[in-house]
């Protein structure tokens, strides 16, 4: 049994007979018949029935053919993998993004990359505040996407690409905090603050928190956890707007208008990668596609 024999069997069945398969493979019908006979001899049973005008699979042949199709598909994938690896395409590629980044900045490009580089194993991850920057700086990710501030250059030599903006809102459940009277930072001290877990970067500490004076803080590692706690009236906090747009429409959450402090924040989203690292075809395709997507 060999790959060529399985390929001939596939074309006889899929193309509708010896004649069509011979044309497709540019071989003679006798040559195909000999190949099938050798295949049947090697497996020990008839794969094709010759009792009718048109060749048909026997019962055992049907089972054999189903498995052979899977093998042929695997062989085609292996062939594609070999071709891509020979071109220098990365066998694996790790991407980390912060969930405060609106998905429309990068998800269409990720989809294109998965479809184009089928031999590459992609790993996507997201997490706590500035986790994307930390993972890229430590070499755990090839590409990061997240909020960008000038101070981040202090953590390494990065090439960056502006993608758009993130938008944060201070919100709470209308059942937790009354909107009928003025809201001040002091009055919010009566309620727990739902805030984001800090990263291990040297510039990330409590001094970055806009609401560090809150008397009780509950730290979470994802916007979805924060959203669930806010909806369930466990506290108030700041959250990416794209995470709660439906909750705002349904009035499960409402923006807080704080008299003595800003209630909305907007910042820059960037893609970033280590400048001194060699970037292969997958990395360059994603980088250029992100640039075109946001131009």
C-alpha positions in Angstrom: 0.0 0.0 0.0 1.3 3.5 -0.9 0.2 7.0 -1.1 -0.1 7.0 -4.9 -2.5 4.0 -4.8 -4.7 5.7 -2.2 -4.7 8.9 -4.4 -5.8 6.8 -7.4 -8.6 5.2 -5.4 -9.8 8.7 -4.2 -10.0 10.0 -7.8 -11.8 6.9 -9.1 -14.5 7.4 -6.4 -14.7 11.2 -6.4 -14.4 11.8 -10.2 -16.9 9.1 -11.1 -14.9 6.2 -12.5 -11.7 5.0 -14.2 -12.1 7.2 -17.3 -12.5 10.5 -15.4 -9.7 9.6 -12.9 -7.3 8.7 -15.8 -7.9 12.1 -17.4 -7.4 13.9 -14.1 -4.2 12.1 -13.3 -2.9 12.0 -16.9 -2.6 8.2 -16.8 -4.0 5.3 -18.8 -7.0 3.3 -17.5 -5.0 0.0 -17.4 -2.4 1.7 -15.3 -5.0 2.7 -12.7 -6.6 -0.8 -12.8 -3.2 -2.3 -12.0 -2.6 0.1 -9.2 -6.0 -0.7 -7.6 -5.4 -4.5 -8.0 -2.1 -4.1 -6.2 -3.8 -2.1 -3.4 -6.5 -4.8 -3.0 -3.8 -7.5 -2.9 -1.9 -5.7 -0.1 -5.0 -5.2 2.1 -6.4 -8.7 1.4 -9.9 -7.9 0.2 -11.8 -6.3 -2.7 -12.2 -2.5 -2.3 -14.1 -2.0 -5.5 -17.0 -4.1 -6.8 -16.9 -4.8 -10.5 -20.4 -6.4 -10.7 -22.0 -3.3 -12.2 -21.3 -1.0 -15.1 -19.8 1.6 -12.8 -17.2 0.7 -10.1 -18.6 0.9 -6.6 -17.1 0.5 -3.2 -17.7 -2.8 -1.4 -18.9 -2.7 2.2 -15.4 -3.2 3.5 -14.2 -0.9 0.8 -16.4 1.9 2.2 -14.8 1.6 5.6 -11.4 1.5 4.1 -12.1 4.5 1.9 -13.3 6.7 4.8 -10.1 6.1 6.6 -8.0 6.6 3.5 -9.6 10.0 2.9 -8.5 11.1 6.4 -5.0 9.9 5.7 -4.9 11.8 2.4 -6.0 15.0 4.1 -3.3 14.5 6.7 -0.7 14.0 4.0 -1.9 17.3 2.3 -1.6 19.1 5.5 1.9 17.7 6.1 2.9 18.8 2.6 1.6 22.3 3.2 3.4 22.4 6.6 6.7 21.3 4.9 6.3 24.0 2.3 5.6 26.7 4.8 8.4 25.7 7.2 10.9 25.6 4.2 10.0 29.3 3.6 10.9 30.2 7.1 7.4 30.6 8.5 7.2 30.4 12.3 6.0 27.0 13.6 4.4 28.8 16.5 3.4 32.4 17.3 2.2 33.8 20.6 -0.1 36.8 20.8 -1.2 38.5 24.0 -3.7 41.3 24.2 -5.4 43.3 27.0 -9.2 43.0 27.1 -9.5 46.8 27.4 -8.6 46.9 23.7 -11.6 46.9 21.4 -11.6 43.7 19.4 -12.3 45.4 16.0 -8.7 46.8 16.2 -7.2 43.3 15.8 -9.6 40.3 15.5 -10.1 40.6 11.7 -6.3 40.4 11.3 -6.0 37.4 13.6 -8.7 35.7 11.5 -6.8 36.3 8.3 -3.6 35.0 9.9 -5.2 31.8 11.0 -6.5 31.2 7.4 -3.2 32.1 5.7 -0.7 30.3 7.9 -2.2 26.9 8.5 1.1 25.3 9.5 1.6 27.8 12.4 0.3 27.0 15.9 -1.1 30.2 17.3 -1.5 30.9 21.0 -3.7 33.8 22.2 -3.8 35.0 25.8 -5.1 37.9 27.8 -5.0 38.9 31.4 -4.4 41.5 34.1 -3.4 45.1 33.6 -0.3 45.6 31.4 0.0 41.8 31.1 0.6 42.1 27.3 3.6 44.4 27.8 5.0 42.2 30.5 4.7 39.0 28.4 6.4 40.7 25.4 9.2 42.2 27.5 9.9 38.8 29.1 9.9 37.0 25.7 6.8 35.0 26.5 4.8 36.6 23.6 5.8 37.6 20.0 3.2 40.4 19.8 1.3 42.4 22.4 -1.7 44.7 22.0 -2.9 47.0 24.8 -3.0 50.5 26.2 0.2 52.5 25.6 1.8 55.2 27.7 5.2 56.8 27.2 6.6 55.4 30.4 6.3 51.9 28.9 9.4 52.5 26.9 11.4 52.2 30.1 10.7 48.5 30.2 12.5 47.6 27.0 13.3 48.5 23.4 9.9 48.2 21.6 8.6 48.8 18.1 5.1 50.1 18.4 2.1 50.6 16.1 -0.8 52.9 16.9 -4.1 51.0 16.4 -6.8 53.3 17.9 -8.2 54.2 21.3 -9.6 52.5 24.4 -12.5 54.1 26.3 -13.1 53.5 30.1 -16.2 54.4 32.0 -16.8 54.6 35.8 -20.0 52.7 36.3 -22.2 51.0 38.9 -25.6 49.3 39.2 -28.4 51.9 39.6 -29.7 49.6 42.5 -26.5 50.2 44.4 -25.8 53.9 44.1 -28.5 56.6 44.0 -28.2 58.9 41.0 -30.7 61.4 42.5 -28.1 63.2 44.6 -24.6 64.5 43.7 -21.8 61.8 43.6 -18.4 62.7 45.0 -15.2 60.6 45.6 -15.9 60.9 49.3 -19.4 59.5 48.9 -18.1 56.6 46.9 -16.1 55.5 49.9 -19.2 53.9 51.2 -19.0 51.2 48.5 -16.3 48.8 47.5 -14.2 49.7 44.5 -13.8 47.0 41.8 -10.3 47.5 40.4 -7.8 45.8 38.2 -5.0 43.5 39.5 -1.6 45.1 39.1 1.2 43.7 36.9 4.7 43.0 38.0 6.2 45.9 36.0 8.3 48.4 37.9 6.1 51.4 36.9 2.8 49.8 37.8 1.8 50.5 41.4 -1.0 52.1 43.4 0.1 55.5 42.2 -1.4 54.7 38.8 -4.8 54.1 40.3 -7.2 57.1 39.9 -9.2 56.0 42.9 -6.4 54.9 45.3 -8.2 56.6 48.2 -11.1 54.2 48.1 -11.6 52.7 51.5 -12.3 49.1 50.3 -10.9 47.6 47.1 -11.6 44.3 45.4 -9.0 43.4 42.8 -9.9 41.3 39.7 -7.9 40.0 36.8 -10.4 40.5 33.9 -13.0 42.9 32.7 -15.6 40.1 32.5 -15.1 39.4 36.2 -15.4 43.1 37.0 -18.6 43.3 34.9 -20.3 40.4 36.7 -19.4 41.9 40.1 -20.7 45.4 39.0 -24.0 43.9 37.7 -24.4 42.0 40.9 -24.2 45.3 42.9 -20.9 44.4 44.7 -19.3 47.7 44.1 -18.5 50.4 41.6 -15.5 50.7 39.2 -13.9 51.6 35.9 -14.4 49.2 33.0 -13.9 49.2 29.2 -16.9 50.7 27.4 -17.2 48.0 24.8 -17.7 45.4 27.6 -20.8 47.1 29.0 -22.5 48.7 26.1 -25.4 46.3 26.2 -25.6 46.6 30.0 -25.8 50.4 29.7 -28.6 50.1 27.1 -30.5 47.7 29.4 -29.7 50.0 32.4 -28.2 47.1 34.3 -25.3 49.6 34.8 -25.2 53.3 34.6 -22.2 55.8 34.2 -21.3 57.6 37.4 -21.0 61.4 37.0 -18.5 62.3 39.7 -18.5 66.0 40.6 -14.9 66.3 41.7 -13.2 63.8 39.4 -13.2 62.6 35.8 -15.7 59.9 35.0 -14.5 58.9 31.6 -11.0 58.1 30.3 -9.7 57.7 26.8 -6.2 56.5 25.8 -4.2 55.0 23.0 -4.1 51.4 22.0 -0.9 50.1 20.3 0.6 46.9 19.0 4.1 46.3 20.2 7.0 43.9 19.8 10.7 43.6 20.7 12.7 45.7 18.2 15.9 43.5 18.4 14.1 40.2 17.7 14.1 38.6 14.3 10.6 38.6 12.9 9.5 36.0 10.4 6.8 36.0 7.6 3.9 35.4 10.1 5.1 38.3 12.3 5.5 40.6 9.3 2.1 39.7 7.8 0.3 40.4 11.1 2.2 43.7 11.6 1.5 45.0 8.1 -2.1 43.9 8.2 -2.7 45.7 11.6 -1.2 48.8 10.0 -3.5 48.6 7.0 -6.5 47.7 9.1 -6.2 50.9 11.2 -5.0 53.2 8.5 
